[in-house]
């Protein structure tokens, strides 16, 4: 049996959808773990797919242990509770705290193989968002022969470009984080660094992840690798903003301006009244981009997609779909 935590979320949901639509596993072989309660809309939606649905939360290891009973494989999709990482959370108090709860529950339940969805930055990394992932990877490595581990560093989502452009709304192309310069001047997004990103569509990540989870996925046992698009498809934030401008057809640009750390914080905290803890946690992402952490050269994703006759979804396709609906 294969268990997926976060099966109703973006990556977990895409992975579950791929497992079923490509008939990679029978629904009866899949356990979808959700924090939702029986009878909820989320619960009913998962049940409609024919999979076994069980309740489990990162806050309560006993619920995860019960949900994982009878499962030999466990896809641990990282918790979205990023606020746990704020204010330089010490070891064991960031999101890795939730991941460790899930890992320990899996060991108690007798899981033989844990697959972990890490993130497509470097190790070490300047990105605060990567810190909990690195701590989780380190904990998994410390387990030795207690369990087989596969770490998939999932590429930065194509669909997350609004986040990296400081909250641009893909429908209105406005945002709290934009400095409006008027019709002539366009709209300015201020960031303290830029670099190539191997953006990767959630749909592609779901399919690639699902193919690692099922036979003959044994070749990935004990390995850490990236699932991201090839370097030729990578785009900087400035290039991504140009795609958004072109898709929007507004007659004025969204452009990325590079500022220093203090200028970034002054603008988004001082002028735009964003949460200081969130801004300070997020700022390292742009240092990581500038250092080339997110330009990934790993053929694994392309190889897995090709096995199903697919090519990676490009950033151009994703931006057009999100902006034009």
VENFENSUL-V558563 format. One record per residue. N is the residue number from 1. RES is the residue in three letters. PSI is psi in radians with two decimals (* if undefined). OMEGA is omega in whole degrees, -180 to 180 (999 if undefined). Layout:
n: [N,N]
res: [RES,RES]
psi: [PSI,PSI]
omega: [OMEGA,OMEGA]
This chain:
n: [1,2,3,4,5,6,7,8,9,10,11,12,13,14,15,16,17,18,19,20,21,22,23,24,25,26,27,28,29,30,31,32,33,34,35,36,37,38,39,40,41,42,43,44,45,46,47,48,49,50,51,52,53,54,55,56,57,58,59,60,61,62,63,64,65,66,67,68,69,70,71,72,73,74,75,76,77,78,79,80,81,82,83,84,85,86,87,88,89,90,91,92,93,94,95,96,97,98,99,100,101,102,103,104,105,106,107,108,109,110,111,112,113,114,115,116,117,118,119,120,121,122,123,124,125,126,127,128,129,130,131,132,133,134,135,136,137,138,139,140,141,142,143,144,145,146,147,148,149,150,151,152,153,154,155,156,157,158,159,160,161,162,163,164,165,166,167,168,169,170,171,172,173,174,175,176,177,178,179,180,181,182,183,184,185,186,187,188,189,190,191,192,193,194,195,196,197,198,199,200,201,202,203,204,205,206,207,208,209,210,211,212,213,214,215,216,217,218,219,220,221,222,223,224,225,226,227,228,229,230,231,232,233,234,235,236,237,238,239,240,241,242,243,244,245,246,247,248,249,250,251,252,253,254,255,256,257,258,259,260,261,262,263,264,265,266,267,268,269,270,271,272,273,274,275,276,277,278,279,280,281,282,283,284,285,286,287,288,289,290,291,292,293,294,295,296,297,298,299,300,301,302,303,304,305,306,307,308,309,310,311,312,313,314,315,316,317,318,319,320,321,322,323,324,325]
res: [UNK,UNK,UNK,UNK,UNK,UNK,UNK,UNK,UNK,UNK,UNK,UNK,UNK,UNK,UNK,UNK,UNK,UNK,UNK,UNK,UNK,UNK,UNK,UNK,UNK,UNK,UNK,UNK,UNK,UNK,UNK,UNK,UNK,UNK,UNK,UNK,UNK,UNK,UNK,UNK,UNK,UNK,UNK,UNK,UNK,UNK,UNK,UNK,UNK,UNK,UNK,UNK,UNK,UNK,UNK,UNK,UNK,UNK,UNK,UNK,UNK,UNK,UNK,UNK,UNK,UNK,UNK,UNK,UNK,UNK,UNK,UNK,UNK,UNK,UNK,UNK,UNK,UNK,UNK,UNK,UNK,UNK,UNK,UNK,UNK,UNK,UNK,UNK,UNK,UNK,UNK,UNK,UNK,UNK,UNK,UNK,UNK,UNK,UNK,UNK,UNK,UNK,UNK,UNK,UNK,UNK,UNK,UNK,UNK,UNK,UNK,UNK,UNK,UNK,UNK,UNK,UNK,UNK,UNK,UNK,UNK,UNK,UNK,UNK,UNK,UNK,UNK,UNK,UNK,UNK,UNK,UNK,UNK,UNK,UNK,UNK,UNK,UNK,UNK,UNK,UNK,UNK,UNK,UNK,UNK,UNK,UNK,UNK,UNK,UNK,UNK,UNK,UNK,UNK,UNK,UNK,UNK,UNK,UNK,UNK,UNK,UNK,UNK,UNK,UNK,UNK,UNK,UNK,UNK,UNK,UNK,UNK,UNK,UNK,UNK,UNK,UNK,UNK,UNK,UNK,UNK,UNK,UNK,UNK,UNK,UNK,UNK,UNK,UNK,UNK,UNK,UNK,UNK,UNK,UNK,UNK,UNK,UNK,UNK,UNK,UNK,UNK,UNK,UNK,UNK,UNK,UNK,UNK,UNK,UNK,UNK,UNK,UNK,UNK,UNK,UNK,UNK,UNK,UNK,UNK,UNK,UNK,UNK,UNK,UNK,UNK,UNK,UNK,UNK,UNK,UNK,UNK,UNK,UNK,UNK,UNK,UNK,UNK,UNK,UNK,UNK,UNK,UNK,UNK,UNK,UNK,UNK,UNK,UNK,UNK,UNK,UNK,UNK,UNK,UNK,UNK,UNK,UNK,UNK,UNK,UNK,UNK,UNK,UNK,UNK,UNK,UNK,UNK,UNK,UNK,UNK,UNK,UNK,UNK,UNK,UNK,UNK,UNK,UNK,UNK,UNK,UNK,UNK,UNK,UNK,UNK,UNK,UNK,UNK,UNK,UNK,UNK,UNK,UNK,UNK,UNK,UNK,UNK,UNK,UNK,UNK,UNK,UNK,UNK,UNK,UNK,UNK,UNK,UNK,UNK,UNK,UNK,UNK,UNK,UNK,UNK,UNK,UNK,UNK,UNK,UNK,UNK,UNK,UNK,UNK]
psi: [2.47,2.20,2.46,2.09,2.48,0.56,-0.25,0.01,-2.95,-1.09,-0.80,-0.73,-0.71,-0.63,-0.77,-0.77,-0.72,-0.73,-0.71,-0.78,-0.56,0.09,0.76,-0.36,2.59,2.49,-0.59,-0.22,0.03,2.35,2.08,2.04,2.24,2.62,-0.18,2.83,2.71,2.41,-0.25,2.88,-0.74,-0.78,-0.82,-0.65,-0.75,-0.75,-0.60,-0.30,-0.13,0.06,2.85,2.26,2.27,2.62,2.40,2.51,2.67,-0.37,-0.27,1.68,-0.52,-0.63,-0.65,-0.70,-0.77,-0.70,-0.47,0.02,2.30,0.01,2.33,-0.30,2.50,2.07,1.86,1.73,2.24,2.60,2.48,0.08,1.17,-0.40,-0.33,-0.42,-0.22,2.79,0.69,0.95,2.25,2.86,2.24,-0.08,-0.17,-2.82,-0.41,-0.40,-0.78,-0.72,-0.71,-0.67,-0.78,-0.72,-0.79,-0.66,-0.70,-0.71,-0.75,-0.56,-0.13,0.33,2.39,-0.47,2.13,2.24,2.18,2.32,1.63,-2.89,2.69,0.88,-3.12,3.08,1.90,2.94,2.61,-0.14,2.15,-0.53,-0.34,-0.28,-0.82,-0.57,-0.75,-0.73,-0.67,-0.75,-0.75,-0.73,-0.73,-0.69,-0.53,-0.22,-0.24,-2.27,0.23,-0.51,2.59,2.43,2.40,2.22,2.10,1.92,1.69,2.32,2.70,2.25,2.33,-0.78,-0.13,0.13,-0.59,-0.57,-0.76,-0.32,0.50,0.68,0.43,2.28,2.04,-0.34,-0.80,-0.26,0.68,2.89,2.69,-0.60,0.15,2.48,1.89,2.11,0.14,2.97,-0.61,-0.69,-0.26,-2.88,2.37,2.28,2.15,2.10,2.67,0.33,2.71,2.78,3.01,2.41,2.26,1.17,2.47,2.28,2.50,-0.71,-0.76,-0.68,-0.67,-0.79,-0.82,-0.77,-0.74,-0.63,-0.46,-0.53,-0.35,2.79,2.48,0.81,0.03,-0.40,-0.28,0.01,2.31,0.20,2.73,2.27,2.93,2.54,1.68,2.82,2.77,2.77,-0.55,-0.40,-0.05,2.61,2.46,2.99,-0.66,-0.72,-0.65,-0.75,-0.63,-0.66,-0.70,-0.76,-0.82,-0.70,-0.51,-0.54,0.61,-0.24,0.06,2.63,2.64,2.09,2.65,2.21,2.31,2.20,3.02,3.04,-0.77,-0.70,-0.65,-0.85,-0.73,-0.72,-0.89,-0.55,-0.85,-0.90,-0.72,-0.06,0.58,2.77,2.19,-0.74,-0.72,-0.75,-0.76,-0.60,-0.66,-0.39,-0.56,-0.38,-0.75,-0.52,-0.68,-0.72,-0.79,-0.61,-0.04,0.25,-0.52,0.14,1.76,2.36,1.42,2.08,0.04,-0.83,-0.85,-0.69,-0.76,-0.75,-0.72,-0.52,-0.31,0.31,0.47,2.63,2.73,2.47,2.24,2.84,-0.62,-0.78,-0.78,-0.79,-0.78,-0.75,-0.73,-0.66,-0.70,-0.14,*]
omega: [178,177,177,174,-174,-174,178,180,-175,-178,179,179,179,178,177,180,-180,178,-177,-175,178,178,179,178,175,177,-179,-179,-173,173,177,-179,-178,176,179,-178,176,180,179,179,179,-180,-179,179,178,179,-179,179,178,-180,173,-178,179,-180,176,180,177,-179,-175,-177,-179,179,178,178,178,-179,-176,180,179,-179,177,178,-175,175,-179,176,-172,-180,179,-174,-174,-179,176,-177,-173,176,178,-179,-180,179,178,-179,176,-179,178,177,178,-179,180,176,-179,-180,179,177,179,179,180,-178,178,177,-177,-174,177,175,-175,177,174,-173,-171,169,-180,173,3,-177,174,-177,178,-179,-179,-172,-179,178,180,178,179,177,-179,179,178,179,-177,-176,177,-176,177,-177,174,-175,170,179,178,177,-174,180,178,-174,168,-172,-178,-179,178,179,-179,172,172,170,177,176,-176,-180,-178,-175,171,-179,173,-174,180,172,-176,-177,-178,-176,-178,-174,-178,-178,-173,172,-176,179,-177,178,-180,178,-179,178,175,-179,-177,-177,-180,179,179,178,179,180,-179,179,-179,-180,175,-175,-174,176,4,-177,-180,180,-179,-180,177,-175,172,-178,179,169,-177,-178,-179,-178,-178,-179,-176,179,171,174,179,178,178,178,178,177,179,178,-178,-179,-176,179,-177,-177,174,-172,158,-177,-180,177,-180,178,176,-177,-177,178,177,-178,180,-177,-172,177,-176,-176,-174,173,174,180,-176,-179,180,-179,-180,177,-173,-171,-179,177,-175,172,179,177,-179,-179,177,-178,-173,172,-170,176,-180,-174,-172,-179,-178,180,-179,179,-179,179,177,176,-177,169,180,173,-176,177,179,180,-178,-179,180,-179,-178,-177,-176,175,999]
